[in-house]
Amino acid sequence: MKSITENDVARRVFFSFHFDNDYWRTQQIRNMGALEGQALCTPNAWEEVKRKGKASIEKWIADNMYGKSCVVVLVGSQTANRPWVIHEIIKGWDDRKGVLGIRVDRLLDRNSQTSIAGANPFDSITIGGTSNKLSSVVPLITPTGSDSKAVYASISNGIEKWIEDAIAVRNRN
């Protein structure tokens, strides 16, 4: 009889991304089935959360990050400039969760378009009052592949290991 280990169960992750630009790309990754992520807000529900102000957004993030083992930042062309993404990264790191970035710019959006690669969001965050950038320990994965299907396959084949690696990095730091 085989016993169930933590690695036999889908990891519970929090997805962080630029909602307006990358919602469609994020849905592709969430539908891979290898992970259990937070329920994504529909565009209307997210607008409702935002309308209620900063405290409402912070509560939504805290509630949805609770019980997750890793924050997966899906990095598109403008992700690094999004204040709530930066907040989610810092909260995840400070809460001792694994943190990982995956470039999604070469996945197709709802208009069948790719995007340009954006800046590394971990470059703008320092670790615990030091001058060390979070990017020195948190990986930003650039999936392999020459088209959207190959990039999707790269993410699908690698995401579980990337998450386990990110959790191990956080446990060491």
C-alpha positions, -999 to 999 in steps of 0.1 A, spaced: 0 0 0 14 34 -10 13 63 14 3 97 1 30 123 5 28 161 1 42 158 -34 14 135 -45 -12 163 -39 -15 193 -61 3 223 -46 -19 252 -36 -6 283 -51 -14 320 -53 -12 335 -88 0 371 -91 -3 389 -124 -13 421 -142 -50 415 -145 -58 437 -175 -29 424 -197 -25 388 -186 -58 374 -174 -63 353 -205 -27 339 -204 -32 332 -167 -63 311 -174 -42 289 -197 -18 281 -169 -45 276 -143 -62 251 -167 -31 229 -168 -45 210 -138 -12 204 -120 -19 230 -94 -47 242 -71 -48 280 -73 -70 306 -57 -103 312 -74 -97 339 -99 -119 370 -97 -139 376 -128 -133 410 -143 -165 423 -127 -157 409 -93 -122 423 -94 -136 458 -102 -159 454 -72 -130 446 -49 -110 476 -63 -140 499 -59 -140 492 -21 -105 506 -18 -70 496 -6 -81 478 26 -105 456 5 -78 447 -19 -53 439 9 -80 417 26 -87 399 -7 -50 392 -12 -45 380 24 -76 358 22 -66 342 -11 -30 338 -1 -39 320 31 -30 283 30 -10 286 -2 26 273 -3 39 294 -32 33 327 -50 36 322 -87 41 355 -105 31 353 -141 52 380 -157 40 398 -188 51 431 -204 40 454 -175 38 431 -145 69 446 -128 52 480 -127 20 468 -109 19 479 -73 -4 451 -62 19 425 -78 48 440 -58 26 438 -27 18 402 -33 54 393 -39 65 409 -6 36 395 13 44 360 0 81 362 8 74 377 43 49 350 50 77 324 42 60 311 10 80 300 -20 81 327 -47 86 321 -84 82 341 -116 73 326 -150 74 347 -182 40 345 -200 46 371 -227 49 344 -255 16 328 -247 -13 340 -268 -38 364 -254 -75 364 -263 -67 382 -296 -41 355 -305 -12 379 -298 20 375 -279 36 404 -260 71 417 -252 90 404 -222 87 427 -193 112 437 -166 120 413 -137 96 423 -108 121 408 -83 147 434 -92 128 462 -75 125 444 -41 153 440 -15 155 413 11 149 422 47 165 456 49 196 447 30 207 459 -4 203 423 -18 177 421 -45 151 394 -43 160 385 -78 193 371 -64 174 342 -49 140 341 -66 140 326 -101 123 342 -131 118 313 -155 118 319 -193 100 289 -207 115 273 -238 98 271 -272 95 290 -304 58 295 -304 29 297 -279 21 259 -280 58 251 -272 59 277 -245 27 262 -230 42 227 -231 74 240 -214 54 255 -186 32 225 -183 62 202 -181 82 223 -157 58 242 -134 55 216 -106 93 213 -103 98 250 -105 73 254 -76 90 227 -55 124 244 -62 110 278 -51 96 264 -19 130 248 -12 148 282 -18 124 299 6 130 273 33 168 279 30 165 318 31 
